[in-house]
Every structure is written in structure tokens, then in C-alpha cells.
């Protein structure tokens, strides 16, 4: 039996956080969610060693999601999917330095998230 995959959900909108938790649980992931600060995300990524991170770019506090991922990249190559309202080119260019798996613009649907994870071979198509 395979080990359950873990996902860190970093989203400062708690309603969306709950929605993404339900999406990921449907895909068989154990969720570590309700993270709203970049610094907390870094600490949890180090502690939990997730198989995937869903990262909002705009977070509470003085660090955004891209800055948090740059710090996480210092110790982990975990796949990251950005889920953000920031579709502008400047954010996408900054995000490239984190070697992201996908960049999804809110609002996202379950099938859109599932398709990006299948494409990245993080989940199986069934």
C-alpha cells in the first residue's frame, strides 16, 4: 500500500483554503492547510516535507508566496502550483525562478486542478 501524499495549502482566504482542501482530499492527499503566512509555510515545508505545495502569491504578512517558495527552494524541490488572482506578467516572471509546476488563475475548478496535476504526473489519470 502506498503512503498518502501530503500537500501544503498556503492561502490567506480561509474559504478558498477549505475549498482547495476538499479538492486535494478528493485526489487522495492528506492536507496541511490554513497557512496564511509565507514564514509559516517555510517552517511547515521543512517539518512536513510535502509532496506538493498549493501556493497563493498574495499572503498576509511581509512575505509573498513567491518569496516563500524561493526560501523553500533552498532545501526542497517539492512541486509547487501557484493559485492566484495575480495573472500579470511581472508575477509570472518572478515565479519562474521557483521552477513552478503550474500557475493557475482564480477562480479555479476541481477539474482544472486535477488536469494540471495529471499533466505534471503528480496524480494518476483515472
C-alpha positions in Angstrom: 0.0 0.0 0.0 1.4 3.4 -1.0 1.9 6.2 1.5 -0.6 9.0 1.4 0.8 12.1 -0.3 0.9 15.3 1.6 0.0 18.7 0.3 0.7 22.1 1.9 -2.0 24.7 1.1 -0.9 28.2 1.6 -3.9 30.5 1.0 -4.9 33.6 3.1 -8.6 33.3 2.1 -9.9 30.7 4.5 -13.0 29.9 2.3 -10.7 29.1 -0.6 -8.4 27.2 1.7 -11.3 24.9 2.7 -12.3 24.5 -1.0 -8.7 23.5 -2.0 -8.5 21.1 0.9 -11.7 19.4 -0.3 -10.2 19.2 -3.9 -7.0 17.7 -2.7 -8.7 15.2 -0.4 -10.8 14.0 -3.4 -7.4 13.4 -5.1 -6.2 11.3 -2.2 -3.9 13.9 -0.5 -3.6 14.5 3.2 -3.8 18.2 3.6 -1.8 20.6 5.8 -3.8 23.8 5.3 -4.9 27.0 6.7 -1.4 28.5 6.3 -1.7 32.2 5.6 1.9 33.5 6.1 5.0 32.8 4.0 7.2 32.3 7.0 4.8 29.6 8.4 4.7 27.9 5.0 8.5 27.7 5.0 8.6 26.2 8.5 5.8 23.7 7.7 7.5 22.7 4.4 10.7 21.9 6.4 8.8 20.0 9.0 6.2 18.1 6.9 8.2 17.5 3.7 5.1 17.7 1.5 4.8 16.0 -1.9 3.1 19.2 -3.3 2.5 22.8 -2.4 -0.5 24.9 -3.5 0.7 28.5 -3.0 -1.2 31.7 -3.3 1.0 34.6 -4.2 -0.7 37.3 -2.1 -0.3 36.3 1.5 -0.7 38.0 4.8 2.5 39.4 6.4 5.6 40.8 4.8 6.4 37.9 2.5 4.5 36.8 -0.6 4.2 33.3 -1.9 7.0 33.6 -4.4 9.4 34.8 -1.8 8.3 31.9 0.5 9.0 29.5 -2.4 12.4 30.9 -3.0 13.3 30.1 0.6 11.7 26.6 0.4 13.8 26.0 -2.8 16.9 26.3 -0.6 16.1 22.9 1.0 13.4 21.3 -1.2 12.5 20.7 -4.9 8.8 20.0 -4.0 6.4 20.7 -6.9 4.5 24.0 -6.5 1.3 25.1 -8.1 0.5 28.7 -7.8 -3.2 29.5 -7.4 -3.5 33.3 -7.6 -5.5 36.3 -8.7 -2.3 37.8 -10.0 -2.3 37.0 -13.7 0.1 39.8 -14.6 3.4 39.0 -16.4 5.5 40.5 -13.6 4.3 37.9 -11.1 4.7 35.1 -13.6 8.2 36.2 -14.4 9.1 36.3 -10.7 7.5 32.9 -10.2 9.6 31.3 -12.9 12.7 31.4 -10.6 10.9 28.9 -8.3 10.6 26.3 -11.1 6.9 26.0 -10.6 4.7 23.1 -11.9 1.8 25.3 -12.9 0.3 28.8 -12.5 -3.5 28.8 -12.2 -5.6 32.0 -12.1 -8.5 32.2 -9.6 -11.2 31.1 -9.6 -10.2 27.5 -10.3 -12.4 24.4 -10.6 -11.6 20.9 -9.4 -11.1 19.6 -12.9 -8.7 22.3 -13.8 -6.5 21.5 -10.7 -6.8 17.8 -11.4 -5.7 18.2 -15.0 -2.7 20.2 -14.1 -1.6 17.6 -11.5 -2.2 14.8 -14.1 -0.1 16.7 -16.6 2.7 17.1 -14.1 2.4 13.3 -13.2 1.6 14.2 -9.5 -1.6 12.3 -9.7 -2.8 9.4 -12.0 -5.5 9.9 -14.5 -8.4 7.6 -13.8 
